[in-house]
Amino acid sequence: MLVTFLRTFILYLVVVFGIRMAGGMDAVVSNAQALPGYLSMTKGYDIATGGAASFGGLSIISTLAWGLGYFGMPHILLRFMAIGDEKKLKLSRRVASAWVTVAMRQRVMIAIAIGIIGYSVSVAGKVPFLTNSADAETIIIKLADLMSRNSTLLAIVAGIILSGILAATMSTADSQLLAAASSVSQNLLQDVFGACTDGTAYADFCSAFFHCHHHDIRYTDGACQQGTQTYHPDQNMDTGE
């Protein structure tokens, strides 16, 4: 929870710094209002044409689907699947839902604000204009780079921002890898091929497979084979004992 508060504080710091670099809140608001459809709930700003673009029901549903899909993401469900006591599932669900509602809503609002402020910082000439959606997603990195060039303290904050981005990426990546590994081991090995249906056999398979991979030798019939020698999962790969 302390980490979450630290992240939120740093995001607010980025907002304040961005407003200062843009020339004040009045400049941010006027720049946003100058773009047709930019602040509308039913339209959007089309950077290609420089005019307002329709934002119909299909686009709204499609955008909401990103949020609704969050509840079914494998790396989120794994947290509940790994709980030690099933009786705590109901409490865990309530705590997680309440915390995500509060924390995520705040972060979404800050993210929107950073996007709007970032455009004004570009208008002020402090960062280059980001001409497509892929580049626009890097605005916080551009602002962090701008912060690092102002003072030593802000450079440290910029480093924390970049570290946070890397940490969030790695956290999601390793959770997705864990979900993928579980899918391979359970759905393919056990359900499709009918292998390692026993818990001990499954553990032996994993042990032998990763030992073989580590020593760069062949895995066959539940053991590692190197030349004429065979090593079983309970043996030491270096001594053979």
Secondary structure, DSSP 4 states (H G I P E B T S, - for coil): -HHHHHHHHHHHHHHHHHHHHHT-HHHHHHHHHTSTTTT-SSEEEETTTTEEEE--HHHHHHHHHHHHGGGG-HHHHHHHHT-S-GGGHHHHHHHHHHHHHHHHHHHHHHHHHHHHHHHHHHHTTSS----SHHHHTTHHHHHHHHHHTT-HHHHHHHHHHHHHHHHHHHHHHHHHHHHHHHIIIIIIIIIIS----SHHHHHHHHHHHHHHHHHT-EEETTEEEETTEEE-TTS-TTT--
